[in-house]
Amino acid sequence: MLPCSLLSCNDGKTERKNSENTMSEKIPITILIHGGAGEIKPGFLTEEQELDYEIKLKEALDAGYLILEKGGEATEAVISAIKILEDSPLFNAGKGAVLSHDGQVSMDASIMQGKDLNAGAVSGIKHIKNPILLAQLVMDKSDHVFLSGEGAEEFALENQLEQETNDYFITPKRWLQLKNVLGEDSTHIKSIESKMDDKHGTVGCVAIDENGNLAAGTSTGGMVNKKYGRIGDSPIIGAGTFADNSSCAISATGHGEYFIRLSIARNIADLIKYKGLSLSEASKEVIQNQLADLGGTGGIIAIDSKGNYCFEFNTPGMYRGVKTEGKEGRVSFYEKTNEVR
């Protein structure tokens, strides 16, 4: 079994990105992913489960990095990585998403690219196999940024995106999780994984390509037992996802109501752009101070325009990983420590 490396921030100070990059300032291609933050502690997973998560996170990292390595764009790398996580039942996105109060899956996703601030987002998706592909479609082929529900799915079908019945996304673990929340499990078994993924199982990715362009994407099944068409932060540009070449790219995971109220992703980017904070300083201020003070929990992955990257979370753990030029990909689950590139 591969070791679960402890990952956090590198401490390089953020510098403003010029449109021209000199050879001496070559930015290393880099990709970061997350699979949710929450009550993820040593002992919560068996060794076999840890290995399953590790393998899938590494697969997503490698797929995204391969695109960057071949000269591809950050946006494509982000989508490639997220698609793999959506297809895995381990995470609260795509297949394996949590169930709403009505026993169905309802998914959200968003994508943004830093070079032109173009973005696409969808919510209330029930039949599209990969919501992140629909978010990309909205960004690339519509006049809009955000589509929801039946209209979003109609747009997907017109563009021939792969669809599935809602049953495809539902796993036995998620049925048990909903029953636990509703109090319908007569054995009163409280699944550790159910508790762990209650609010914090979202997946996301950020990347920087060889041209210095940033991108960020996020995908989620939302909150277990959600009602009334509830939407969290993941599809909201500036809350759960943000990318701007003049500052950074961010994907968030956590209790969405708090992330929306604080505009978490844009908040961090603005502290970098207008206050001159480093990526790690801005991320820590927002997650450890502003979010925590409000009572919110969760975390972010981020990368700035010079390739400095950061993991910041105020929960016991976060599924996460990074792969950067010249280094092996590394994944981690539990508590963090500083890492300097």
N, C-alpha and C positions, 0 to 999 in steps of 0.2 A: 504494500500500500504506500502511495506517495505521502510524504509528510504534509500536514496542513500548515503552511507557512503563515506567520503573523505579518499582516500587511496594514499599513496605514498611509501616511503622507510622505512624499519627499518634500524637502524644505526649501526648494529653490524659490526665490522671490519672483513674482510675476512681472514680466516686462511687456510693454505694449507691442503688439505684432504689427510690423510694417508689411505692406503689400509685397515687397521684395525681400527674399531671403538670400543672404549671401552664403557662399559655400562654407565659410567659417562658422556660420550660425545654423548649420543643418539641424533640423528638429527630428528627433528619433520617432519613427512611426510607433504608435502605442495604442493599445485597446484595453479598456477596463469593462468588467461586467459585474452585475450583482444579481442575486436570486432572492432578495428579500432580507429584511432585518427584523429582529424580535428576540424572543426568549430562546435564543440558540446558545446553549451552554454545553460544556463537556459532559458527556454521559447521557445527553438527550437522544443521541443517535447511536446505534450499534456500529461496530467497525464496518460491517457490510453496508449499512446505510451511508456512512461517511464516504465510503469508497464510491458508492453510486453517485452521490452528489459531486464528488471530486471529479469523477470521470466525465460527467455531463458538463460541468463548468469548464473543464479543460477542453472538451470538444468544441464548445461555443467559442472559447478564446482562440483556439487554433483556426477555426473556420473564418472568423473575422480577421485575424492577423494575416492569414494567407492572402486575402484580398488586398490588404494594405501592402504586403510584401511584393505583390505582383504589380504594384502601381495603381491599384484601385482607389476609389474615393472612400472617405470616411463614412459617408451615408450608407454605402453598400455594405461596408464591413459591419456597421451597427445592425443593419437589418438582418444580415446573415447570422450573426450571433444570437439575436433575439429570436429569430425563427426556430433555431435549434432548441432554445429553452421553452418556447411555446409548445413545441411538439413533445416535450417530456412531461410525464405525469408527476414529476417531482415538485413542480413549481406552480404557483398560483397565477397561471397565465396559459391561455390556450387549453390544450388537453390537461386536465387536472385542476382547472380553475375552481375556486370555491363556489358554493351554491347560494343563490338568493333565497329569500323567504319562500318563494313559490317552488323551490326545488329545481330551478333551472340555472344555467350558466349565463351570465351577462358580462361581456368583456369590454375593456377599454384599451386604447393604445394611442401613442403619438410619436412623431419623428420630427426633428428639426435640424437644419444644416446651417452652420455658422457663416458660410461664405456670403450668403444673400438673405439670411433670416427667413428663408422659406420653410414652411411647416405644414404638417397635416395631422389631424387627430380624429378619432372615432370613439363613440361610446354606445353602450347598450347593444353590443354585437352578440348574436346568438347562434349564427350558422356559418360564419366565415372561418375557415380552418386557421388562418394566420392573421389575426387582427393587425399586426404590424405592417403586413403587406397592403392592407386596406388603407392604413394611415399614409403609407407612401403613395398610394394611388391618389388619395385626396390631395396630397402635396403636389404631385406631378401632373395630374390630369383633370383637376377641377379648378374652378374660380374661387374656391372656398378654402378655409382652414379646418373647420370642424363640422363633421356630419354625425348624426346620431340615429340609432334605432333602425326602423324599417327603411327610411330614406337612405341611410348609409349602406344597408345591405342591398337595396335596389341598385345603387351605384356600383357596388361590388359585382353583382351579377351581370350588369350591362357590360362590365369590363372583364368578365369571365374569370373572376377569382374563384379558387377552389372552395367549395362549401361542404359542410357536414351537417347531419342532424344534431340537435342539441345533446342527444344521448352520447355522441362520440366524445364529448368533453368531460363527461361525468365519470368519476372514479369511485370505487367503494370507500376509499378513505374520506372522500368529500361527503358521501352520504352519511357516514358515521359522524362526521364533524357537525353537519347540520342537525342531526338527531340529538347530539349532545347539547347543542345550543338551545334547541327547542324543548329539551327535557324529555324527549321521547325514547331515550335509550334506557330500557328497564334495568340494565346491568350497571348503569351509572359509570361506565368506563370513560375516563377522560383521556383521550389520546394525546400524548405529548406532541405529536406532529400536528394534530388538530389545533391545539392551543398555540403552538409556535407559528402557525400560518394564518391565524385568525385575521390579522390586519396587515401582516408584513411579508407576504409571499410574492410580491411584485418582482418582475424581472426588468433589467435595464442594461444599457450599454452606452459608453461614450468612446470616441476615438479621434485621433488626429492622423491625417495622411501625409504623404511625402511632400505635398504642396502646402502644408500647414493649415489645411482646412479642418474644421471641427464639425462633429455631428453628435447628436444625442437621441436616444430612443427609449421608450418605456412601454411595458405591456402588463396588464393585470386582469385578474378576475374580480378585483374589488374586495369588499368586505363580506365575510360569511353572514348569511341571514339578512342581507340588506333588503330594504323595502322601498316602495314608492319611486323606483327608478333612480335610486341614489347613485351619484357619480362622485368619485374621489379626485385626487390631484393628478393621477397618471396621465389623463388625456389633456390636461390643461397646460397650455404653453405658458411658461413662467412660474408654474407651481411645481409640477412633477418632472417637466422636461424643459431644457433651454440650451441653446447653442448660439454663440456669437464669436466670430473670429477675433473681435477686439477684447474679449475677456476670457470666456471659458465655455465648456460644455458640461452639462449636469443631468444626471438621471437620479430620481429620488424614490424612496420606498418608506412607507410608514403610515401613520394615521392621517388619512388624506384631508380631513376637515381642518387640521392644524396647518398642514402644508399649503392648503389653499389660502387660508387666512393670512399667512405670512409671506405668500408668494415666494416660497423657499428658493427655488432655482434662480429666479431673476434677482432676488435679494442678494444672494451670494455674488452673482455676476456684477451687480451694481457696486458692491463694496470693493470689488477688484478694479472696476473701470473708473469709478468716480472718487473713491477714497484711497486708492493706491495700496490696498491690502494685498498680501500674497494669497495664493489659492488656499493654502492651509489655514491662514489667519481668518480669512473670510468664512470658510466652511465651519471652522470651530466656533466663531462668533454666532453664526446663525443656528447651528445644530445644538451646541452645548449650552448656549445662553438663551437666545430668543425662543427657540422651539421648546427647550426644557422648561424655561420660565413660564411658558403658556400652558404647560402640561402635556405637550405632544411628544411622541416617541417615533424613532425611525432614523434614517440616515441617507447619505448621498454618495455617489461616486462622481468624480469631477476630474477634468483635465484642462489645463489652460493653453494659451496660444503658443507657449514656448515648450510644451510637452511636460511640464510639471504636473503630477497627478496626486490625487488625494482620495482617501476613504475616510468618511467621518460619520459616526453614528453614536447615539446615546442609549442604545440597547445593549444587552449582553453580547450579542453577536450579529454578524451579517454574512450571508453567503456572498463571496466576492472573489475576484481574480484580476490579474494584470499580466499582460505580455507586452514587452517593449523591445525595441531593436537591440540586438546584442545580448539579450538575456532570455533564459527559459521562462515559459509561462508558469505562474504560481497562483495557487488558490488557497483560501483560508475561510474559516467559519467563525472563529471565536474571538476573544479579546485581542486588542490591537497593540502595536508598538510602532515607533517611528521607523520609517525606512527612507533612506536617502539614496537617490539614484547614483 
